[in-house]
Structure formats: structure tokens, C-alpha cells
Amino acid sequence: MSTTEMRTTDADAAEGERGAEPHRVVNPMGATGRMTVETPSGEERTVVGCLDRLVAERLDGTPPGTTVRMELSPATDGEGYVAARVLPGGLPAL
């Protein structure tokens, strides 16, 4: 593989990761399934649910201050956000 091909492959892979950003857990997920996270820009967002059980399992028990790479989508009712995807390999705390 040439270096040109490798760079193209790397660029394509990086584009696939859009939307998944490091979020710092402010208030962990409780029994209600809600949690508060801080975005990289410093905004606090309330996660009101998860797309599926696997995402919920990955977030359950995450302590405050932990950084988690995840993708958030606005909830259908307009109140808060839904965790759509959680990626492995969280980054160090902000």
C-alpha cells in the first residue's frame, strides 16, 4: 500500500468517527436512566435515555469525572439527549 492510499484510508476512517466526542460525566446514570455530561465545549447536557441496552450497559456505573467518548442525539420529545453510541477507549479526564 502506498502512503497516498494509507492517508486516504486514514481520512476515511476518521470521517466515520464524526459525532463521537469525549464527554465528562458530571452526574452518573441513576436508576431513572438519566445522567448529566459536559461536552468538550463546556456545555452541560442531560442524557435522558440510550439507543439500546448495550449503550445503557456501557454507561451504567460510570463514575463522575470519567471521560467517555459517545455520540448524543436530541431526544424525540425535545427534552435532553439520547446516547446513541459509546466507543471504547475513553480519553483522560478533561
C-alpha positions as a Python dict, from the first residue, in 0.01 Angstrom:
ca = {
    (1, 'M'): (0, 0, 0),
    (2, 'S'): (139, 341, -90),
    (3, 'T'): (146, 632, 154),
    (4, 'T'): (-121, 805, -56),
    (5, 'E'): (-352, 507, -17),
    (6, 'M'): (-278, 488, 354),
    (7, 'R'): (-364, 857, 405),
    (8, 'T'): (-689, 813, 215),
    (9, 'T'): (-778, 513, 430),
    (10, 'D'): (-694, 704, 748),
    (11, 'A'): (-905, 1002, 636),
    (12, 'D'): (-1199, 776, 556),
    (13, 'A'): (-1174, 611, 898),
    (14, 'A'): (-1157, 947, 1074),
    (15, 'E'): (-1472, 1062, 893),
    (16, 'G'): (-1657, 758, 1027),
    (17, 'E'): (-1589, 872, 1384),
    (18, 'R'): (-1771, 1204, 1350),
    (19, 'G'): (-2021, 1272, 1622),
    (20, 'A'): (-1845, 1066, 1887),
    (21, 'E'): (-1681, 1317, 2118),
    (22, 'P'): (-1530, 1295, 2466),
    (23, 'H'): (-1789, 1388, 2730),
    (24, 'R'): (-1707, 1419, 3101),
    (25, 'V'): (-1960, 1259, 3336),
    (26, 'V'): (-2093, 1519, 3583),
    (27, 'N'): (-2377, 1316, 3741),
    (28, 'P'): (-2370, 940, 3678),
    (29, 'M'): (-2661, 745, 3538),
    (30, 'G'): (-2913, 672, 3809),
    (31, 'A'): (-3199, 426, 3834),
    (32, 'T'): (-3403, 658, 3609),
    (33, 'G'): (-3152, 619, 3325),
    (34, 'R'): (-3063, 990, 3327),
    (35, 'M'): (-2717, 1139, 3355),
    (36, 'T'): (-2550, 1477, 3310),
    (37, 'V'): (-2240, 1514, 3095),
    (38, 'E'): (-2016, 1804, 2996),
    (39, 'T'): (-1933, 1848, 2627),
    (40, 'P'): (-1584, 1938, 2502),
    (41, 'S'): (-1707, 2299, 2466),
    (42, 'G'): (-1808, 2310, 2835),
    (43, 'E'): (-2186, 2282, 2794),
    (44, 'E'): (-2379, 2052, 3026),
    (45, 'R'): (-2627, 1817, 2864),
    (46, 'T'): (-2879, 1582, 3020),
    (47, 'V'): (-2885, 1231, 2879),
    (48, 'V'): (-3241, 1107, 2919),
    (49, 'G'): (-3203, 766, 2759),
    (50, 'C'): (-2997, 528, 2550),
    (51, 'L'): (-3049, 398, 2200),
    (52, 'D'): (-3026, 35, 2315),
    (53, 'R'): (-2940, -190, 2607),
    (54, 'L'): (-2572, -222, 2511),
    (55, 'V'): (-2521, 157, 2525),
    (56, 'A'): (-2701, 170, 2861),
    (57, 'E'): (-2480, -109, 3000),
    (58, 'R'): (-2164, 73, 2893),
    (59, 'L'): (-2274, 393, 3068),
    (60, 'D'): (-2421, 237, 3382),
    (61, 'G'): (-2188, 275, 3678),
    (62, 'T'): (-1957, 528, 3509),
    (63, 'P'): (-1830, 745, 3798),
    (64, 'P'): (-1832, 1128, 3795),
    (65, 'G'): (-1524, 1282, 3633),
    (66, 'T'): (-1477, 995, 3389),
    (67, 'T'): (-1443, 1086, 3023),
    (68, 'V'): (-1648, 876, 2781),
    (69, 'R'): (-1645, 901, 2402),
    (70, 'M'): (-2007, 899, 2292),
    (71, 'E'): (-2245, 1032, 2034),
    (72, 'L'): (-2552, 1221, 2154),
    (73, 'S'): (-2869, 1280, 1955),
    (74, 'P'): (-3154, 1512, 2054),
    (75, 'A'): (-3442, 1322, 2219),
    (76, 'T'): (-3760, 1298, 2013),
    (77, 'D'): (-3959, 1499, 2269),
    (78, 'G'): (-3701, 1780, 2263),
    (79, 'E'): (-3608, 1731, 2630),
    (80, 'G'): (-3246, 1623, 2665),
    (81, 'Y'): (-3037, 1384, 2462),
    (82, 'V'): (-3018, 1014, 2382),
    (83, 'A'): (-2682, 834, 2395),
    (84, 'A'): (-2671, 682, 2050),
    (85, 'R'): (-2325, 527, 2059),
    (86, 'V'): (-2045, 474, 2312),
    (87, 'L'): (-1696, 397, 2185),
    (88, 'P'): (-1429, 202, 2374),
    (89, 'G'): (-1106, 364, 2481),
    (90, 'G'): (-1216, 672, 2672),
    (91, 'L'): (-976, 964, 2685),
    (92, 'P'): (-819, 1101, 3005),
    (93, 'A'): (-1043, 1328, 3214),
    (94, 'L'): (-1065, 1688, 3096),
}
